[in-house]
């Protein structure tokens, strides 16, 4: 779903809010989640799921398949999402 479709659906449910207000709400929501993850906190929304950061270890033994040279891959952090039981139930119905 694109941002425009999401704003359109929210506009249908909340006709008193205009498009710029809905856009601001969505932007505040996404910035809040990204700031919390940036600070190392987990974000949990009951009924939807949980975002968390997972640290991936450094890697010394990877090779570039084109040149066959050894490369070093430093520590990195990935964002993961785990869906709630309710969301999984809705998706799998």
Steps between C-alpha positions, in 0.01 A plus 500: 500500500635839407492812715233655277270200538550499876415870524193443281374219727561708811316793338196275442493398867581850638334754274564787744878480441650640181773338294788708638401414859488129416837527326646667810359226726657226288834684486505545880420129540783385273754747640414394856557133416827572320630720784419234760678232294795733447531537878501122544145463631239251386162622372192291572147573386255253648299321235745598223849386589843590624797672335844429641864531402719196453876532495674295233856390567800612303617265229861442396458210260279633222619507142412720208373248241618711209862549608529220759667737747439484874288779643420623849141569603470704824234471771162623383150538637183380326145597585269203544122486531313225678125489440264451794285189539191701404660628179620151409150365559346768275755440222463121508120487492 
